[in-house]
Amino acid sequence: MPTPATGQEPAGDLAERPHIPPRRDLTFYLVLVLAVLPVWSIVPLSWAFVLYALHSGIVWTLTWHGWCLLALAFCEVCFNVYHCNLIAAISGPSPNDLGSLVELQAALKRVLQSGLGSLPEENFEVDEESWGISGPDSLEEATAVLDYNDPRAVDFRNYLRTWFGKAPWSSIHRHEMCSWLYWALFNCSFPGIDRISQPHRKAVLDVLSMVERRAGSKVPEGSNPAVTPHLLTVDPINVKWRPLVWYAGVALGNAYQRHRLKSRWDVKIAVYKGLEYVLRIPPNWDARTGPRPIVFTHGLGLGLAQYGFFLDQMFAHLRNYPVLAPLLPHVSQDIMHPRFLRPMSKQEMTSCLAGLLAELGWVDLDEPPPKPRGWKRRARTAAKAKTDESYIPKGVTMFSHSNGSFSHAWMLKTYPWMITRSCFVDPVIFCPWEGGELCSSQGCLCLDLCYNFIYKPCQDGMDLIIRYFVGTELGVANSIQRHFDWASNCLWYEEIPNARDPAKTMFFIRSKDCIIDSNRVRRYLTSHGVRKGLRVDPNGHHSEALLPFSPSQKEILRWLGERD
């Protein structure tokens, strides 16, 4: 049947195909029975035992074994009450401030331009000095009406419908689209087009017009209550309870790794203006001639309990390199940390990290004067190089994994002169327009990270592990669903210095990554000329690159150890 807005036949349209979730496989049920249920059931069993003991009176006849069990159950009950109060505390609206209209317009123009070019992906060479990013010069040109059957329009419609439960594009009506756009712009629920202010109405309708041009299709008038949009920072927060023993285990794992790293590598664990960090500086390292310092930002998970062994590998293979690793408690399940539910914003994080790097003497805090195109610091280092060939200019190598690429992106956007080399492993900051990220300075995730962590039905064991043990954990859910700033978190090719120079920038992605669409990330990077600096593991999964048995770990450590 033709779409009501265009009169064109959607039978072969990918965006019109009903989404049929794959059936759950055996691994889903194995993980559910052997891992999730044993952990999840501790809380209701503790409640049941405490209530039964008090109601039946057996509390007075328990042996000391029974008293110990009752004490543990009572601790679980008290912690569950505390945990529920924390969930209630973060269930309100997102505390993020709105960005300025200028920033929104700039982000909008860049997003709508994304994917419109026709840069080749294979078999072409580029000149680093003369390369320019071609594209529309105006917002009007960027949002020129695409044909309904244009592959770019079809692809856009197919990915945008993800925010509507992957419903067929023609079933998404104007009211629901405006509801999603209003949330994306203003981080609020949509009361109706006639009940918002004139400036807000104009902004929503302008963006709606741009979306229709980019999609090559008019959005049908009216409303379809059967298709509701996902409103990331407005929807009820998705948190599943955890027992006290789980967080105690994470805390013990972190304490063990702290002790191990201190005793084996003499690391310093300290706090700088609220930013906790791990620091190792080799005893004989010279700031003027020694190897360039490395800054490692970790991803979601268990903090040092998860990344401690990889840091141990870094210290062993890069013995002469200073290493700084900021600790992020809000994505590390460190529930007793004072910043657990108060993640640092882009401004606070970059200010703290830049100040710490400057205090260590690794970078210059003040931005150098503007330089002509292609200058690359030759003039600044020439005089010193004549007298000391081993002189190394200030700057750090920044190395990020998964969610840590957000902090990496923030630093590149705010203090690009501090980052002389960049290594991205399983980055979640590219292809930000996918999933309909059109015009918000907050609240929108890239398609894959958002959908996989919050909305995607679990299909296999790995999905369930990620959903329960990571995605629905209190701190992670608070970070993603209440403190997400997509305009800051997405990184564009143009914002990466020396992105096509493999000595300066490396990208490691896994083809079987269940968090991001690695194929689209690869296409995005190769379409901008990234070749030698891109490593794709055809059989790799998310986070495998950092494991000891992974060949990628050796290659990452080798690249980090190269002198630039």
Buried (B, 14 or more C-beta within 10 A) or exposed (E): EEBEBBEBEBEEBBBBBEEEEEEBEEBBEEBBEEBBEEBBEBBEEBBEBBEEBEEEEEBEEEEEEBEEBBEBBBBBBEBBEEBEEBBEEBEEEBEBEBBEEEEBBBBBBBBBBBBBEEBEBEEEEBEEEEEEEEBBEEBEEBBEBBEBBBEBBBBBBBBBBBBBBBBBBBBBBBBBBBBBBBBBBBBBEBEEBEEBEEEBBEBBBBBBBBBBBBBBBBBBEEBBEEBBBBBBBBBEBBBBBBBBBBBBBBBEBBEEBBEBBBEEBEBEBEEBEEBBBBBBBBEEBEEEEBBBBBBBBBBBBBBBBBBBBBBBBBBEBBEEBBBBBBBBBBBBBBBEBEBBBBBBBBEBBBBBBBBBBBEBEBBBEEEEEEEEEEEBEEEBEEEEEEEEEEEBBBBBBBBBBBBBBBBBBBBBBBBEBBBBBBBBBBBBBBBBBBBBBBBBBBBBBBBBBBBBBBBBEBBBBBBBBBBBBBBBBBBBBBBBBBBBBBBBBBBBBEEBBBBBBBEBBBBBBBEEBBBBBBEBBBBBBBBBBBBEBBBBBEEBBBBBBBBEEBEBBEBBBEBBBEEB
